């Protein structure tokens, strides 16, 4: 890990809350297409072609998962026209002579699309921890497509380690409440901030800080950068974007959440070591200076020899350096190999 400043190292030992962005942090950030369910009167092939074609220009991981999944099933895609990405909602585009929408319920509501025929399917998929997206064609609900982003192998253990350290772990995501709760349940997180738009992440971190708590933020994407900068300590996953890494106080070279727990543990150990060294130096000087000043001379005729004083000062330095070097062998609890 790369710790950019002494202030970040010191503050990390006093964190109360750790906010984890879901995609790419708790999960692998490589979602895959799992379901394509057409509404009555529509067929699966057309649904996949519309959804994947509309998502072709998008760089969002969910969009790319749909595109790759459709291609894997042999669906022939069409370059869209009039493409428009609506942040926090979805995308709209024209495929041939049809206007296609793909996104969440907020996008459908904004466009006055009746989603009642497929709402039950969406809720079922969300309950399974999948991200379900509505697809509409020419003002009618055409079906739903779903993708799933698998949880990293060690996320559950890393989160448990942080909780055992006394930290409150919070999951932050743009997913709907039902999907977010399903993922949070799998990894053991009780507090979830769901349906958070990219521009609102920094506000959520700010609100947590207003309660007087020290807040750490962990993320990997461009949208996480402002929140990483707002947090008392920002942790960037090293496998993430350069913008996130530049905005963070601590960069984790691995993609594992264990790095967050390790960084906090190392911070606490370092601060503890510093306090021990200060205490040791203080004791040496507290005992040595009065003797050197002759406090014992009137009663006992004892003066501190310069040779002994020099030896004591050298021994003080050796003690401090030796104690500090113990950190070289420090291994955080739960550290991964």
DOGU-430159 format. One record per residue (C-alpha): residue in one letter; x, y, z. Coordinates in Angstrom, 1 decimal. Example, Ala and Ser with C-alpha at 12.3 -4.5 7.8 and 13.67 -1.06 7.14 Angstrom:
2
   res       xx       yy       zz
     A     12.3     -4.5      7.8
     S     13.7     -1.1      7.1
***
This chain:
337
   res       xx       yy       zz
     X      0.0      0.0      0.0
     X      1.1      3.6     -0.6
     X      0.3      6.1      2.2
     X      0.7      9.6      0.9
     X      1.1     11.5      4.2
     X      1.8     11.3      7.9
     X     -1.6     12.9      8.5
     X     -3.4     10.1      6.6
     X     -1.4      7.5      8.6
     X     -2.4      9.1     11.9
     X     -6.1      9.7     11.0
     X     -6.6      6.1      9.8
     X     -6.0      4.9     13.3
     X     -9.0      7.0     14.5
     X    -11.6      6.1     12.0
     X    -15.1      5.3     13.1
     X    -16.9      4.5      9.8
     X    -15.7      2.9      6.6
     X    -17.8      3.5      3.5
     X    -17.4      0.9      0.8
     X    -18.5      1.6     -2.8
     X    -20.1     -1.6     -4.0
     X    -19.0     -2.1     -7.7
     X    -15.4     -2.9     -8.1
     X    -14.7     -2.6     -4.3
     X    -16.9     -5.2     -2.7
     X    -17.6     -6.9     -6.0
     X    -15.3     -7.8     -8.8
     X    -16.6     -5.0    -11.0
     X    -17.1     -7.4    -13.9
     X    -20.8     -8.0    -14.2
     X    -22.2    -10.6    -16.5
     X    -25.6    -10.9    -18.3
     X    -27.7    -13.4    -16.5
     X    -31.3    -12.9    -17.6
     X    -33.4    -11.5    -20.5
     X    -37.1    -11.7    -19.9
     X    -39.4    -10.3    -22.6
     X    -42.8     -8.8    -21.8
     X    -45.9    -10.2    -23.4
     X    -46.0     -9.6    -27.1
     X    -42.2     -9.3    -27.4
     X    -39.5    -11.9    -28.0
     X    -36.2    -12.5    -26.3
     X    -34.0    -12.0    -29.4
     X    -35.5     -8.6    -30.1
     X    -35.2     -7.6    -26.5
     X    -31.5     -8.5    -26.4
     X    -30.8     -6.7    -29.7
     X    -32.5     -3.5    -28.5
     X    -30.8     -3.5    -25.1
     X    -27.3     -4.4    -26.3
     X    -27.5     -2.1    -29.4
     X    -28.6      0.9    -27.3
     X    -25.8      0.2    -24.8
     X    -23.0     -0.1    -27.5
     X    -21.6      3.5    -27.1
     X    -21.8      3.3    -23.2
     X    -18.6      2.7    -21.2
     X    -20.6      1.7    -18.1
     X    -19.7     -1.8    -16.8
     X    -23.3     -2.9    -16.7
     X    -23.8     -1.8    -20.3
     X    -20.7     -3.6    -21.5
     X    -22.0     -6.8    -19.7
     X    -25.2     -6.6    -21.7
     X    -23.3     -6.0    -25.0
     X    -20.9     -8.9    -24.3
     X    -23.7    -11.2    -23.2
     X    -25.8    -10.6    -26.3
     X    -22.9    -11.1    -28.6
     X    -22.1    -14.4    -26.8
     X    -25.6    -15.5    -27.7
     X    -25.1    -14.7    -31.3
     X    -27.3    -11.6    -31.4
     X    -26.5     -9.2    -34.3
     X    -26.2     -5.7    -33.0
     X    -27.0     -2.4    -34.7
     X    -25.2      0.9    -34.1
     X    -27.6      3.3    -32.4
     X    -28.4      6.9    -33.3
     X    -29.4      9.8    -31.1
     X    -27.7      8.1    -28.1
     X    -28.0      9.8    -24.8
     X    -26.7      8.7    -21.4
     X    -28.9      9.9    -18.5
     X    -26.7      9.8    -15.3
     X    -28.2      7.7    -12.6
     X    -31.1      6.6    -14.8
     X    -29.9      4.8    -17.9
     X    -29.6      5.4    -21.7
     X    -31.9      6.3    -24.6
     X    -31.2      5.7    -28.2
     X    -32.8      5.0    -31.6
     X    -32.4      1.6    -33.1
     X    -33.6      1.6    -36.7
     X    -36.8      3.5    -36.4
     X    -37.6      2.6    -32.8
     X    -36.8      4.7    -29.7
     X    -35.3      2.4    -27.1
     X    -34.9      3.1    -23.4
     X    -32.9      0.9    -21.0
     X    -32.5      1.8    -17.3
     X    -34.0      1.9    -13.9
     X    -37.6      2.6    -12.7
     X    -36.8      6.4    -12.4
     X    -36.1      6.5    -16.2
     X    -39.3      4.6    -17.0
     X    -41.3      6.9    -14.7
     X    -39.8     10.0    -16.2
     X    -40.8      8.8    -19.7
     X    -44.3      7.7    -18.5
     X    -43.7      4.0    -19.3
     X    -46.2      1.6    -17.7
     X    -43.9     -1.1    -16.1
     X    -46.7     -3.0    -14.2
     X    -46.5     -6.1    -16.5
     X    -42.8     -6.7    -15.7
     X    -42.5     -5.2    -12.2
     X    -42.8     -8.6    -10.5
     X    -39.9    -10.0    -12.6
     X    -37.8     -7.0    -11.7
     X    -38.5     -7.5     -8.0
     X    -37.7    -11.2     -8.2
     X    -34.3    -10.5     -9.9
     X    -33.4     -7.8     -7.4
     X    -34.2    -10.1     -4.6
     X    -31.6    -12.4     -6.0
     X    -29.0     -9.7     -5.8
     X    -29.0     -9.0     -9.5
     X    -29.2     -5.5    -11.1
     X    -32.3     -5.6    -13.2
     X    -32.9     -3.0    -16.0
     X    -36.1     -2.1    -17.7
     X    -36.2     -2.0    -21.5
     X    -38.8      0.0    -23.4
     X    -39.5      0.3    -27.1
     X    -41.6      3.1    -28.6
     X    -43.2      3.9    -25.2
     X    -44.0      0.4    -24.2
     X    -42.3     -1.9    -21.7
     X    -40.5     -4.6    -23.7
     X    -39.0     -6.6    -21.0
     X    -36.2     -6.7    -18.4
     X    -32.5     -7.7    -18.6
     X    -30.4     -8.4    -15.6
     X    -26.7     -8.6    -14.8
     X    -24.9     -9.9    -11.7
     X    -21.5     -8.8    -10.4
     X    -20.0    -11.5     -8.2
     X    -18.6    -10.7     -4.8
     X    -14.8    -10.9     -4.4
     X    -13.6    -14.0     -2.7
     X    -12.2    -12.3      0.3
     X    -14.7     -9.4      0.8
     X    -16.7    -11.2      3.4
     X    -13.7    -11.9      5.6
     X    -12.2     -8.5      5.1
     X    -15.5     -6.8      6.1
     X    -15.7     -9.0      9.2
     X    -12.2     -8.1     10.2
     X    -13.0     -4.4      9.9
     X    -16.1     -4.9     12.1
     X    -14.0     -6.8     14.7
     X    -11.8     -3.7     14.8
     X    -14.8     -1.7     16.0
     X    -15.5      0.0     12.7
     X    -19.0      0.6     11.3
     X    -19.0     -0.6      7.7
     X    -21.4      1.1      5.3
     X    -22.1      0.1      1.7
     X    -22.7      2.9     -0.8
     X    -24.2      2.1     -4.2
     X    -26.4      3.4     -7.1
     X    -28.3      0.2     -7.1
     X    -31.9      0.1     -6.0
     X    -32.7     -0.7     -2.4
     X    -33.7     -4.3     -2.9
     X    -30.6     -5.3     -4.9
     X    -28.3     -3.4     -2.5
     X    -29.8     -5.1      0.6
     X    -29.4     -8.5     -1.0
     X    -25.7     -7.9     -1.7
     X    -25.2     -6.4      1.8
     X    -26.8     -9.4      3.4
     X    -24.3    -11.7      1.6
     X    -21.3     -9.8      3.0
     X    -22.6     -9.0      6.5
     X    -23.2     -5.2      6.2
     X    -26.1     -3.8      8.1
     X    -26.2     -0.2      6.9
     X    -26.8      0.5      3.2
     X    -27.0      3.7      1.3
     X    -28.7      2.8     -2.0
     X    -29.9      4.6     -5.1
     X    -27.2      7.2     -4.6
     X    -26.5      9.2     -7.8
     X    -22.8      9.6     -8.7
     X    -22.8     13.3     -7.9
     X    -24.4     12.6     -4.5
     X    -21.7     10.3     -3.1
     X    -19.7     13.1     -1.7
     X    -22.8     14.5      0.0
     X    -23.4     11.1      1.7
     X    -19.8     11.1      3.1
     X    -20.2     14.7      4.2
     X    -23.4     13.8      6.1
     X    -21.7     11.0      7.9
     X    -18.9     13.4      8.9
     X    -21.3     15.9     10.3
     X    -22.2     13.5     13.1
     X    -18.7     13.9     14.5
     X    -17.4     10.6     13.2
     X    -14.1     10.0     11.4
     X    -15.0      8.6      8.0
     X    -13.0      6.5      5.6
     X    -14.1      6.0      2.0
     X    -13.1      3.1     -0.3
     X    -13.7      3.3     -4.0
     X    -12.2      2.6     -7.4
     X    -14.1      4.6    -10.0
     X    -14.1      8.1    -11.5
     X    -17.4      8.8     -9.7
     X    -15.8      8.0     -6.4
     X    -13.0     10.6     -6.6
     X    -14.9     13.5     -5.0
     X    -16.1     11.3     -2.1
     X    -12.5     10.0     -1.6
     X    -11.3     13.5     -1.3
     X    -14.1     14.5      1.1
     X    -13.5     11.6      3.5
     X    -11.1     12.0      6.4
     X     -9.1      9.2      4.7
     X     -9.7      8.1      1.2
     X     -8.7      4.5      0.1
     X     -8.3      3.8     -3.6
     X     -8.3      0.3     -4.9
     X     -5.1      0.0     -7.0
     X     -7.0     -1.8     -9.8
     X     -9.3      1.2    -10.2
     X     -9.0      4.4    -12.3
     X     -6.2      6.9    -12.1
     X     -8.5      9.7    -11.0
     X     -9.6      7.7     -7.9
     X     -6.0      6.9     -7.1
     X     -4.9     10.5     -7.4
     X     -7.8     11.6     -5.1
     X     -7.0      9.1     -2.3
     X     -4.8      9.4      0.7
     X     -4.0      5.6      0.7
     X     -3.6      3.5     -2.5
     X     -4.0     -0.2     -2.1
     X     -1.8     -2.1     -4.6
     X     -4.1     -5.1     -4.4
     X     -7.8     -5.3     -5.4
     X     -8.5     -6.8     -2.0
     X    -10.5     -5.1      0.8
     X     -8.0     -6.8      3.2
     X     -5.7     -3.9      2.3
     X     -8.1     -1.4      4.1
     X     -8.1     -3.4      7.3
     X     -4.3     -3.8      7.0
     X     -3.7     -0.1      6.5
     X     -5.8      0.8      9.5
     X     -4.1     -1.8     11.6
     X     -0.6     -0.6     10.5
     X     -1.7      3.0     11.3
     X     -2.8      2.1     14.8
     X      0.4      0.1     15.4
     X      2.5      3.0     14.1
     X      0.8      5.6     16.3
     X      1.1      3.3     19.3
     X      4.8      2.9     18.6
     X      5.3      6.6     18.4
     X      3.6      7.1     21.7
     X      5.8      4.4     23.3
     X      8.9      6.1     21.9
     X      7.8      9.5     23.2
     X      7.0      8.1     26.6
     X     10.4      6.4     26.7
     X     12.3      9.5     25.7
     X     10.3     11.5     28.2
     X     11.2      9.1     31.1
     X     14.9      9.3     30.3
     X     14.9     13.1     30.3
     X     12.6     13.3     33.3
     X     15.0     11.2     35.3
     X     18.2     12.4     33.8
     X     17.8     16.2     33.7
     X     17.2     16.8     37.5
     X     20.2     14.6     38.3
     X     22.3     16.5     35.8
     X     21.2     19.8     37.3
     X     22.5     18.6     40.7
     X     19.3     17.9     42.5
     X     21.0     15.0     44.4
     X     24.2     16.8     45.2
     X     23.1     18.6     48.4
     X     21.9     15.4     50.0
     X     24.1     12.7     48.6
     X     26.9     14.5     46.8
     X     26.0     12.8     43.6
     X     26.6     14.5     40.2
     X     25.9     13.0     36.8
     X     29.1     12.3     34.9
     X     29.1     13.6     31.3
     X     30.2     10.2     30.2
     X     27.1      8.6     31.9
     X     24.9     11.3     30.5
     X     26.2     10.7     27.0
     X     25.7      6.9     27.4
     X     22.2      7.4     28.7
     X     21.3      9.6     25.7
     X     22.7      7.1     23.3
     X     20.9      4.3     25.0
     X     17.7      6.4     24.7
     X     18.2      6.7     21.0
     X     18.9      3.0     20.6
     X     15.8      2.1     22.6
     X     13.6      4.3     20.4
     X     15.1      3.0     17.1
     X     14.9     -0.6     18.3
     X     11.2     -0.2     19.3
     X     10.4      1.5     15.9
     X     12.1     -1.4     14.1
     X      9.6     -3.8     15.6
     X      7.1     -2.5     13.0
     X      9.2     -4.2     10.3
     X      7.8     -7.5     11.6
     X      4.3     -6.3     12.2
     X      1.6     -8.5     10.6
     X     -2.0     -7.2     10.7
     X     -4.7     -9.6     11.8
     X     -6.3    -11.3      8.9
     X     -3.6    -10.1      6.4
     X     -3.6    -12.0      3.1
     X     -0.5    -13.4      1.7
***
